[in-house]
Amino acid sequence: MEPTRAKHQGLSTLNDNQTPLRRASWAALVYLIAGVAWIAFSDSVAEAWFPDPETLSVVQTWKGFFFVLTTGLVLFAVLFRQLAKDRALLSLQHSQRQALRNRERQLQVLMDNLPGMAYRCRYDPQWTMLFVSQGCASLTGYEPEELIENRVTSYASLMDDEDSERIFCEVKAALANDESFSLEYGLTCKDGSRIWVWERGRGVEEDDGTIVLEGIVLDITDRKELETELEELATRDPLTGLFNRREMSKVLEEELERARRYQRPMALLWIDFDHFKDVNDTYGHAAGDSVLRSVSRLLLGSVRSVDSVGRFGGEEFVIVLPEMDLDEARDTAERLRRRVVEAPQPLGDGNTVPLTISVGVAVYPEHAQNAAALCAAADKAMYLAKDRGRNCVAMAHLHDQVHNES
Ligand SMILES: Nc1nc2c(ncn2[C@@H]2O[C@H](COP(=O)(O)OP(=O)(O)OP(=O)(O)O)[C@@H](O)[C@H]2O)c(=O)[nH]1
């Protein structure tokens, strides 16, 4: 059993069975009975033993002294014991108060130096704060008093609505399993800036049975930005900002899977610049880079938001077009080809250069059933376009499918 509970139980037993009034009444009763018995018994014994009135009077006096001495000693022993107990209790209370003050001070130092904020809040949709540590000001820009018991500028009002819903569900699940929860979400600070935070907390039951949440919130904006940067580096082509080959392969697999599951068409465009080496050789590599960036923007701006444009390497680009059949894919490829021809490409020095592209088109499910075969079919069609004199669109051949799938 916990010491505090044992102490509480001991105290309540004392209170229930031995209240001061009862104890004092018992002591007085025992004293009265003993006193009356002593007087009656000792008087009759003295009278029997000392019939002479003079001697009896002396004996009565000594008997009185003896009674006073005995009761005085008993009183002394009882009072001494009680006062010693009171003194021990007072000194225990003093040391407990001292220990409590020390713990409060340590806790305060800890809270003030926490890299974030500690909180205690109601389990309600506003996350109404009952306590927040001083770190709240540097984390959110709000002073603790501005958030505590504030249902208008509540903690929930600093979150995005969809985050609020998600967090409420996650906390609910953690409480149901009597577990702590760990959350990541964005917050809007007092000055309007956005930060990312990590929160860890758990539900605590109050004496009246209501649940409150206690935990800490830390700023993880730097980590999140680094994660985003790393993700960009891992998925984007640094020159054009388009998806890189690896990410494009992933997108293609995912879109193919979706197309397969819902039995929908999906198209792949394979784009290669015509005579791009001449641009590099004539105007320099930097000018070539400028053209690559410009055409990338043009391609990206010419497709739907559901389409994905990626640079597969060099001057080869790939576009994944979900929900697009053969005819629509041909039209889209043709539209892109025309756009490139019609827009002279900037060389970065104020001058422009005309550029054309060759486009190969392959469509699921007509030309291929898997990503590798679809890429091979689109690539082959692109070379067909090159063979036809460049600046044109070529469709993958249906009879290639057998070859591709083998
Ligand atoms: N500036 C620049 N050039 C690149 C980059 N990647 C590849 N290239 C160039 O792209 C050119 C590709 O040339 P080729 O494969 O011979 O093709 P092409 O000249 O476009 O001719 P066809 O494809 O046959 O029409 C080469 O000169 C490469 O150096 C790049 O990141 N920047």
The ligand as a MOL file (V3000), in Angstrom:
LIG
                    3D

  0  0  0     0  0            999 V3000
M  V30 BEGIN CTAB
M  V30 COUNTS 32 34 0 0 0
M  V30 BEGIN ATOM
M  V30 1 N 22.4140 22.3150 -70.3440 0
M  V30 2 C 22.1630 21.0410 -70.0440 0
M  V30 3 N 22.2850 20.0980 -70.9810 0
M  V30 4 C 22.0090 18.8150 -70.6720 0
M  V30 5 C 21.6280 18.4290 -69.4120 0
M  V30 6 N 21.4230 17.0830 -69.4230 0
M  V30 7 C 21.6790 16.6580 -70.6500 0
M  V30 8 N 22.0410 17.7050 -71.4530 0
M  V30 9 C 22.4390 17.7230 -72.7970 0
M  V30 10 O 21.4230 17.2440 -73.6330 0
M  V30 11 C 22.0300 16.8490 -74.8500 0
M  V30 12 C 21.4000 15.5910 -75.3690 0
M  V30 13 O 21.9390 15.3860 -76.6130 0
M  V30 14 P 21.5920 14.1420 -77.5060 0
M  V30 15 O 21.2950 12.9510 -76.6270 0
M  V30 16 O 22.6820 13.9800 -78.4840 0
M  V30 17 O 20.2680 14.4950 -78.1910 0
M  V30 18 P 19.8280 15.7650 -79.0260 0
M  V30 19 O 20.9650 16.6510 -79.3520 0
M  V30 20 O 18.7100 16.3930 -78.2720 0
M  V30 21 O 19.3160 15.1200 -80.3360 0
M  V30 22 P 18.0420 14.2650 -80.5520 0
M  V30 23 O 17.5470 13.7950 -79.2110 0
M  V30 24 O 18.4850 13.1290 -81.3910 0
M  V30 25 O 17.0780 15.1530 -81.1870 0
M  V30 26 C 23.5300 16.6900 -74.5570 0
M  V30 27 O 24.2410 17.7440 -75.1820 0
M  V30 28 C 23.6370 16.8190 -73.0660 0
M  V30 29 O 24.8280 17.4390 -72.6580 0
M  V30 30 C 21.5110 19.4450 -68.4220 0
M  V30 31 O 21.1750 19.2080 -67.2700 0
M  V30 32 N 21.7650 20.7190 -68.7760 0
M  V30 END ATOM
M  V30 BEGIN BOND
M  V30 1 1 1 2
M  V30 2 2 2 3
M  V30 3 1 2 32
M  V30 4 1 3 4
M  V30 5 2 4 5
M  V30 6 1 4 8
M  V30 7 1 5 6
M  V30 8 1 5 30
M  V30 9 2 6 7
M  V30 10 1 7 8
M  V30 11 1 8 9
M  V30 12 1 9 10
M  V30 13 1 9 28
M  V30 14 1 10 11
M  V30 15 1 11 12
M  V30 16 1 11 26
M  V30 17 1 12 13
M  V30 18 1 13 14
M  V30 19 2 14 15
M  V30 20 1 14 16
M  V30 21 1 14 17
M  V30 22 1 17 18
M  V30 23 2 18 19
M  V30 24 1 18 20
M  V30 25 1 18 21
M  V30 26 1 21 22
M  V30 27 2 22 23
M  V30 28 1 22 24
M  V30 29 1 22 25
M  V30 30 1 26 27
M  V30 31 1 26 28
M  V30 32 1 28 29
M  V30 33 2 30 31
M  V30 34 1 30 32
M  V30 END BOND
M  V30 END CTAB
M  END
